[in-house]
Amino acid sequence: MTDYVELLQKGDTTALAAHLKTLNAIGSRMRHLPDAVDQYVDARLREYVQGPGLTRLPRLAVPRPLDSLSTLTLPTLLLVGGQDHTYIQDNASYLKKHLPNSSLHTIQKTGHLPNMEQPRRYNRLLYRFLKDGNE
């Protein structure tokens, strides 16, 4: 969404059209859109961005919540399944590294739903965290 807003603010119809066509192609699982759709999108975007009634969007401050993780001090428990997707495990490691008062536990032999796949282990970790705080 950030790319879309920036391109719209700049009035760059060519890049904006390419961006939107790529998103539509991805959403429809097509490698590319038919030429007629490409031409239609190009024409509508030019009308919209260059039209007399369009008020340019102000430059928006894009929030970057990950930049402020180190300011959060409350205890945080991070639980991840040992067989979950790699990117989930990477995200959990990133959070552990940037949240100063966090603990990360990997529950082996589970995927994305450790609370359902290993409920006893999950509940033990959660109970200990709630009882003793961040350890």
Secondary structure, DSSP 8 states (H G I E B T S, - for coil): -HHHHHHHHHT-HHHHHHHHHHHHHHHTT-SS--HHHHHHHHHHHHHHHHSTT-----------GGGGGGG--S-EEEEEETTS-HHHHHHHHHHHHH-TTEEEEEETT--S-HHHHSHHHHHHHHHHHHHH---
